[in-house]
């Protein structure tokens, strides 16, 4: 009888844990907090998982009822299905499952900030996100400017050499690739559309597109006004009046978030700490980061803003 | 307010941890449902009929089956475990496990998008996955003696043929629950470790180590292991390294990550014998490394 009670206990605690996961997902979805964890295109999967956990929880609950217990105890396969191990081992097993539920429900979520950005390195301009292929890296006229500032600061010459070496390899790939014509056409039209306006307003929706377009060709953007918001990010080699206005871009979940931003300069920059959210309006100029052209925004107007409810931007597929 | 005392970095670590889980759980659930389905509806006879007897053919067959199953690396381990219990030979099961998360349409398409809508990278990636799985499958087929599975599942072969469809569905769900509890713990621990590493280790330093062809390939493989990204998202991260790393080392990142990373290593250790896992991980590492150097 003792065993039977034990087994029943396991049945119920497992049911509770499954319902716990369902509740966690339900709470995230209802409160909108789900957006702090995964990108919108993963949300349907969260719904699906919520239903799945509910179903499994109900199954498990039903297994624990007396009628079914008998069947569970002798399912006839000659295998003991009961959890093995000492009470302590069993306790820690369930603890492992309880931790994420409690961690999700009780510990407040934190938006990624500059400490994470420093760990990951920032991409100035687009670089990463490429619906069509980014332009060739090697020649000046294509104006690619993905830069890992950390690495650059450590060893400028070595870094540039590596950039050039890789770029040459990359060029080979790009030229042979079938889709690259489409890609170029896509970028050209993107650049055209954006460059037609005199003031480019960067919103969370077009953030990645603008970054990609400036990455493709900076020239049409030079002299344009731009309005952009994001958090302040600095690296150790920056001048006192320089900072990056940056956003995290999330593909699936925030574990894969990467940082994108535009370098800007303003005499008021000192007043803004790292991680402060700002809206900046200014004129795009072309700056050169050791042979690699990058956009530099000369800020005309700088204001502090509240951190947006959804701090991330999402590249759309 | 207890949590005001917690440092910001801890809160971020926790957020990344929960985020990895929220993203992975739906796919793990799909995995355990399929595992339960296999348990109840697939018989050893069926497996024997479909699976080629010849070792080489069965490895080849299993390497390509994954094209039809959109799965990711955390959902596939419980499936392989059930398949093995149904009499699928270990070399075929492992070949399926290695290619499944890479060569399915969803992952290949996201790789296509991430690499500028070109087919070269997804094709190399699929080729790499198949080459690795064939080699590793054959190594297991000819050099590994033993069943490789941890004891608890090896003898667990019910006879369910007598049950009605309704009963089978009920049993499928029950097995899915049990499977979730035996696999889920590794996922949780793996996600926790990955979140810690992402928060407290400066991965950009890692990048500055990789200068030569050999070291950059090793760095990218280490990065794939540490980041433990879902195979549907890793292409976007991989493509962001194009400016500083060679194509071949990014290929290594894309092929190695879905095969071996922190969370699925723990899941494998929970399913297979430790020595067997070491053999699989060791040979995968070696073959991925050599393959990417040749490309």
Interface residues (C-beta under 8 A of the other chain):
Chain A: X14 X18 X21 X25 X28 X34 X36 X37 X38 X42 X45 X46 X48 X49 X52 X53 X55 X56 X59 X60 X63 X75 X77 X79 X81 X93 X96 X97 X99 X100 X103 X104 X106 X107 X108 X109 X110 X111 X112 X113 X115 X116 X118 X119 X120 X121 X123 X127 X128 X129 X130 X131 X132 X133 X134 X137 X144 X146 X147 X148 X150 X151 X154 X155 X158 X159 X162 X163 X166 X167 X169 X170 X173 X174 X176 X177 X178 X179 X180 X182 X183 X251 X252 X253 X254 X255 X256 X258 X315 X317
Chain B: X3 X6 X8 X9 X11 X12 X14 X15 X16 X17 X18 X19 X20 X21 X22 X23 X25 X26 X27 X29 X33 X110 X113 X114 X115 X116 X117 X118 X119 X120 X155 X156 X158 X159 X170 X173 X174 X176 X177 X178 X180 X181 X184 X185 X188 X189 X191 X192 X194 X195 X198 X199 X201 X202 X203 X204 X205 X207 X208 X211 X227 X228 X229 X230 X232 X233 X234 X236 X237 X239 X240 X242 X243 X244 X245 X246 X247
